[in-house]
């Protein structure tokens, strides 16, 4: 039975990747430090859905702690590194936390691969790495040398470290750059959860900027499926995983209003300097190398997200978005 290490296993993407691997009959060693970067009740909810399942074991460990290398043993077929400090705006407030988790943590896991002879490493990266002037849709060949925030800079550093370990030690590396992931049990500090919660509960949405900024939203199941496909041997590759539909924030709010059946209360705030004005992925490389393409359209994904929230509203309405 293949056995995979999934870091950030209580995270939004990590929990779904682990669940799909378990569904396929694989064993999963899950790591998470359960930090409080956002309301930990959401992480506990996701983790509860994995614990008790056959083939799953959980370790509460921090990948930025060098001792993590010595605390994991047993045969592993691959490492899927989804543990990270995520969030563009929060990284401006505490860049040190992003350096420790995203760069030092990645280094520790690469060392684990080197020492234990683990031949495959998958790293989650971000569309934020493309900076301010990326062509749309954005291909992997677009410039990523001028990140706009510590979050993107830390991911660029992690990518570079992966290449060094590939070159020196022959570790097979796939870097997947995600584009605005959403879906049930999503990160509460991301726009999709915030908007659904605010519209449903009649609370204020603080909209940063004029709402004309656009995003290529990607449904969680598509992202998790692409991440697992990225276990394929490729040598060293960087691959975009992103939705095929781009939408403005204003139009997204209107879509959510229709799905929920309530009007949003919106207060416009000054735009955030750290935010990108647009993101939209060119995923042709993912199609060629992995046989992947997004399958869940935005209308369907939004409906699933709203249905999940309504079914879990008794506690999800109390989740703090910040």
C-alpha positions as CSV (number, residue, x, y, z in Angstrom):
1,X,0.0,0.0,0.0
2,X,1.5,3.4,-1.0
3,X,2.1,5.6,2.0
4,X,2.1,9.4,1.6
5,X,3.2,12.2,3.9
6,X,0.7,15.1,3.7
7,X,1.7,18.2,5.6
8,X,-0.9,20.8,6.6
9,X,-3.4,17.9,6.7
10,X,-6.0,19.9,8.7
11,X,-5.8,22.7,6.2
12,X,-8.3,23.3,3.5
13,X,-6.4,21.7,0.6
14,X,-4.5,19.2,2.8
15,X,-7.6,17.6,4.3
16,X,-9.2,17.1,0.8
17,X,-6.0,15.7,-0.7
18,X,-5.7,13.3,2.3
19,X,-9.4,12.2,2.0
20,X,-9.0,11.4,-1.7
21,X,-5.8,9.4,-1.1
22,X,-7.6,7.4,1.6
23,X,-10.6,6.9,-0.7
24,X,-8.1,5.4,-3.3
25,X,-6.9,2.9,-0.7
26,X,-3.6,4.6,0.2
27,X,-2.1,5.3,3.6
28,X,-1.7,8.9,4.8
29,X,0.6,10.2,7.4
30,X,-0.8,13.6,8.2
31,X,1.1,16.5,9.8
32,X,-0.2,19.8,11.2
33,X,0.7,22.1,14.0
34,X,-2.9,23.4,14.3
35,X,-1.7,27.0,14.5
36,X,-4.1,29.9,15.0
37,X,-3.5,31.8,11.8
38,X,-7.3,31.5,11.4
39,X,-10.1,30.1,13.6
40,X,-8.8,26.7,14.6
41,X,-12.4,25.3,14.8
42,X,-12.3,25.0,11.1
43,X,-9.1,22.9,11.2
44,X,-10.6,20.7,13.9
45,X,-13.7,20.2,11.8
46,X,-11.6,19.0,8.8
47,X,-9.3,16.8,10.9
48,X,-12.3,15.1,12.6
49,X,-13.4,14.0,9.1
50,X,-10.1,12.1,8.7
51,X,-9.4,10.7,12.1
52,X,-10.6,7.2,12.6
53,X,-10.4,6.3,9.0
54,X,-8.3,3.3,8.1
55,X,-4.8,4.1,6.9
56,X,-4.7,7.5,8.5
57,X,-2.3,8.6,11.2
58,X,-1.9,12.1,12.6
59,X,1.1,13.8,14.1
60,X,0.9,17.3,15.6
61,X,4.2,18.6,14.4
62,X,5.5,21.9,13.0
63,X,7.5,21.6,9.8
64,X,9.5,24.7,10.6
65,X,11.0,22.8,13.6
66,X,14.2,21.0,12.5
67,X,13.4,18.1,14.8
68,X,10.5,17.1,12.5
69,X,13.2,15.3,10.4
70,X,14.0,13.0,13.2
71,X,10.4,12.4,14.4
72,X,9.2,10.7,11.2
73,X,10.1,7.3,10.2
74,X,8.8,4.4,8.2
75,X,8.6,3.9,4.4
76,X,7.1,6.9,2.6
77,X,6.5,7.0,-1.2
78,X,6.2,10.7,-1.4
79,X,5.9,14.0,0.5
80,X,3.1,16.4,-0.4
81,X,3.9,19.7,1.3
82,X,0.7,21.6,1.8
83,X,1.7,23.1,5.1
84,X,2.2,26.9,4.8
85,X,1.4,30.2,6.2
86,X,-1.0,31.5,3.6
87,X,-2.5,34.9,3.0
88,X,-1.3,37.9,1.1
89,X,-2.3,40.6,3.6
90,X,-1.3,38.7,6.8
91,X,2.2,38.2,5.5
92,X,2.7,42.0,5.5
93,X,2.0,42.1,9.2
94,X,4.2,39.1,10.2
95,X,6.7,38.2,7.4
96,X,8.8,36.2,9.9
97,X,6.1,33.5,10.3
98,X,6.0,33.1,6.5
99,X,9.8,32.7,6.3
100,X,9.8,30.0,9.0
101,X,6.9,27.9,7.7
102,X,7.3,28.3,3.9
103,X,11.1,28.3,3.4
104,X,12.5,26.7,6.5
105,X,9.7,24.2,6.6
106,X,10.2,23.3,3.0
107,X,13.9,22.9,3.6
108,X,13.3,20.5,6.5
109,X,11.0,18.3,4.4
110,X,13.5,18.2,1.5
111,X,16.1,17.1,4.0
112,X,13.7,14.4,5.2
113,X,13.5,13.2,1.6
114,X,17.3,13.3,1.2
115,X,18.0,11.3,4.4
116,X,15.3,8.7,3.9
117,X,15.6,8.3,0.2
118,X,12.1,9.6,-0.6
119,X,12.2,10.2,-4.4
120,X,9.1,12.4,-4.9
121,X,8.2,15.8,-3.5
122,X,5.2,17.9,-4.3
123,X,5.2,21.6,-3.2
124,X,2.1,23.8,-3.1
125,X,2.9,27.3,-4.4
126,X,0.8,30.2,-5.4
127,X,-0.4,32.4,-8.3
128,X,0.6,35.4,-6.2
129,X,4.1,34.7,-7.3
130,X,3.5,36.2,-10.7
131,X,3.4,39.7,-9.4
132,X,1.8,42.8,-10.8
133,X,2.1,42.6,-14.6
134,X,1.4,39.0,-15.5
135,X,-0.2,38.3,-18.9
136,X,-3.7,36.9,-18.7
137,X,-4.2,34.0,-18.8
138,X,-0.9,33.4,-17.0
139,X,1.4,30.6,-18.1
140,X,4.2,29.2,-16.0
141,X,6.8,31.0,-18.2
142,X,5.6,34.4,-17.0
143,X,8.0,36.3,-14.8
144,X,7.9,35.5,-11.1
145,X,11.0,37.3,-10.0
146,X,9.3,40.4,-8.6
147,X,6.9,39.2,-5.8
148,X,4.6,41.9,-4.3
149,X,4.4,40.5,-0.7
150,X,6.3,38.4,1.8
151,X,3.9,35.5,1.2
152,X,4.8,35.3,-2.5
153,X,8.4,35.9,-1.8
154,X,8.5,33.0,0.7
155,X,6.9,30.7,-1.9
156,X,9.5,31.8,-4.5
157,X,12.2,30.9,-2.0
158,X,10.6,27.5,-1.4
159,X,10.5,26.8,-5.1
160,X,14.2,27.7,-5.5
161,X,15.1,25.4,-2.6
162,X,13.2,22.6,-4.3
163,X,15.2,23.1,-7.5
164,X,18.5,23.0,-5.5
165,X,17.6,19.7,-4.0
166,X,16.4,18.3,-7.3
167,X,19.8,19.3,-8.9
168,X,21.9,18.1,-6.0
169,X,20.1,14.9,-5.0
170,X,17.9,13.9,-7.9
171,X,14.6,14.4,-6.0
172,X,11.7,14.4,-8.4
173,X,9.8,17.7,-7.8
174,X,6.4,19.0,-8.9
175,X,5.5,22.5,-7.9
176,X,1.8,23.3,-8.3
177,X,0.8,26.9,-8.3
178,X,-2.7,27.3,-7.1
179,X,-5.1,30.0,-8.2
180,X,-7.7,31.2,-5.6
181,X,-9.1,28.0,-4.2
182,X,-12.7,27.8,-2.7
183,X,-15.3,25.3,-1.6
184,X,-16.8,23.7,1.5
185,X,-14.9,24.2,4.7
186,X,-12.7,26.8,3.0
187,X,-10.3,29.1,4.8
188,X,-12.5,31.6,6.7
189,X,-10.1,34.5,5.9
190,X,-10.6,34.1,2.2
191,X,-13.2,36.1,0.3
192,X,-15.5,33.2,-0.6
193,X,-16.2,32.1,2.9
194,X,-16.3,35.7,4.2
195,X,-18.9,36.7,1.6
196,X,-21.1,33.6,2.1
197,X,-21.0,34.1,5.9
198,X,-21.7,37.9,5.7
199,X,-24.5,37.7,3.2
200,X,-26.2,34.8,5.1
201,X,-25.9,36.4,8.5
202,X,-26.7,40.0,7.3
203,X,-23.4,41.4,8.4
204,X,-21.2,43.9,6.6
205,X,-18.8,43.0,3.8
206,X,-15.8,45.4,3.8
207,X,-14.9,45.4,0.1
208,X,-11.3,46.4,-0.5
209,X,-11.1,48.5,-3.7
210,X,-13.9,49.0,-6.2
211,X,-14.7,45.3,-6.8
212,X,-13.5,45.3,-10.4
213,X,-10.5,43.2,-9.5
214,X,-10.9,39.7,-11.0
215,X,-10.0,36.2,-9.9
216,X,-9.9,32.8,-11.5
217,X,-11.5,30.8,-8.7
218,X,-10.7,27.0,-8.5
219,X,-12.9,24.5,-6.8
220,X,-11.3,22.5,-4.0
221,X,-11.9,19.0,-5.6
222,X,-10.3,20.1,-8.8
223,X,-7.2,21.3,-6.9
224,X,-7.0,18.2,-4.7
225,X,-7.3,16.0,-7.8
226,X,-4.5,17.9,-9.6
227,X,-2.3,17.8,-6.6
228,X,-2.5,14.0,-6.5
229,X,-1.9,13.8,-10.2
230,X,1.3,15.8,-9.6
231,X,2.8,12.7,-7.9
232,X,3.6,11.6,-11.4
233,X,7.4,11.5,-12.1
234,X,8.3,14.6,-14.0
235,X,11.9,15.5,-13.1
236,X,11.4,19.1,-12.1
237,X,8.3,21.0,-13.2
238,X,6.2,24.0,-12.2
239,X,2.5,23.6,-13.1
240,X,-0.4,25.9,-12.8
241,X,-3.7,24.6,-11.3
242,X,-6.5,27.1,-11.8
243,X,-10.1,27.6,-12.7
244,X,-11.1,28.2,-16.3
245,X,-13.5,31.0,-15.4
246,X,-12.5,34.5,-14.3
247,X,-15.0,36.8,-12.4
248,X,-14.9,40.2,-10.9
249,X,-15.5,40.5,-7.1
250,X,-18.6,42.6,-7.8
251,X,-20.0,39.9,-10.0
252,X,-19.1,37.2,-7.5
253,X,-21.0,39.0,-4.8
254,X,-24.0,39.2,-7.1
255,X,-23.8,35.5,-7.8
256,X,-23.7,34.7,-4.1
257,X,-26.7,37.0,-3.4
258,X,-28.7,35.1,-6.0
259,X,-27.6,31.7,-4.6
260,X,-28.3,32.7,-0.9
261,X,-31.4,34.7,-1.6
262,X,-30.3,37.8,0.4
263,X,-28.7,41.1,-0.5
264,X,-25.2,41.9,0.6
265,X,-24.4,44.9,2.8
266,X,-21.2,46.3,1.2
267,X,-18.9,49.0,2.5
268,X,-16.2,50.0,0.1
269,X,-12.7,50.4,1.6
270,X,-9.4,51.6,0.0
271,X,-7.7,48.9,-2.1
272,X,-5.0,46.8,-0.4
273,X,-1.5,47.5,-1.9
274,X,-0.5,43.9,-1.5
275,X,-3.4,42.5,-3.6
276,X,-3.1,41.6,-7.3
277,X,-5.7,43.2,-9.6
278,X,-6.2,40.0,-11.6
279,X,-5.4,36.3,-11.6
280,X,-6.3,33.8,-14.3
281,X,-4.4,30.6,-15.1
282,X,-3.2,29.1,-18.3
283,X,-3.5,25.4,-17.5
284,X,-2.5,24.0,-20.8
285,X,0.7,22.5,-19.2
286,X,-1.3,20.7,-16.6
287,X,-3.4,19.2,-19.3
288,X,-0.3,18.0,-21.3
289,X,1.7,16.7,-18.4
290,X,-0.9,15.5,-15.9
291,X,-4.1,15.1,-18.0
292,X,-5.7,17.6,-15.7
293,X,-8.3,20.2,-16.3
294,X,-10.9,21.9,-14.0
295,X,-14.2,20.1,-14.0
296,X,-16.4,22.1,-11.6
297,X,-17.7,25.3,-13.0
298,X,-18.0,28.4,-10.8
299,X,-21.9,28.4,-10.6
300,X,-21.9,24.8,-9.5
301,X,-19.0,25.3,-7.1
302,X,-20.7,28.3,-5.5
303,X,-23.9,26.3,-5.0
304,X,-22.0,23.5,-3.3
305,X,-20.2,26.1,-1.1
306,X,-23.5,27.7,-0.1
307,X,-25.2,24.3,0.5
308,X,-22.3,23.3,2.8
309,X,-22.5,26.5,4.8
310,X,-26.3,26.2,5.3
311,X,-25.9,22.6,6.5
312,X,-23.1,23.6,9.0
313,X,-24.5,27.0,9.8
314,X,-25.1,26.3,13.5
315,X,-21.3,26.5,14.0
316,X,-19.9,28.0,10.8
317,X,-21.8,31.2,11.4
318,X,-19.7,31.6,14.6
319,X,-16.3,31.1,12.8
320,X,-14.2,34.3,13.0
321,X,-13.1,35.3,9.5
322,X,-10.0,37.0,10.7
